[in-house]
Amino acid sequence: MLRMKKDVLIEIKGVYKQEGDEDEIELFTTGSYYKRNGNYYIAYDESEATGFDGTHTVLKVEQSDKVTLLRTGTAKSQLIVERGVRHQCHYDTGYGPMMIGVSGDRVVSELGDHGGRLEFAYSLDINTLLASENAVYINVREQA
């Protein structure tokens, strides 16, 4: 059982589709990984490359069907991605906060006590109008 925080290497690939256009971003960073109350947590600091410099991000993975992304610092946001469920979430665009709908399409967790893989896909809507479709792929492995 994973009891203490581990230093990990985190590889994140995000794919965003909006009005027929597709954009992809990849991030390699270090962070911490731990398990608490049966849930896995991946935590890291954002950088200029992601556009969220000065922001700390924590991903909470519950069982295998729900991921909560919590950002604190310069950009405060909370997104809940749960397969088959639409959540109203607080999102800071950098120009100001707004409420958005987050509909979870897929959550696949192969996380274990030594790291692993997490994948989730969701749609964002503003006033029920589709804003973007998103997929996130994360690999977590212990630092040597």
Secondary structure, 3 states (H helix, E strand, C coil): CCCCCEEEEEEEEEEEEECCEEEEEEEEEEEEEEEECCEEEEEEECCHHHCCCCEEEEEEEECCCEEEEEEEECCCEEEEEEECEEEEEEEECCCCEEEEEEEEEEEEEEEECCEEEEEEEEEEEECCEEEEEEEEEEEEEECC
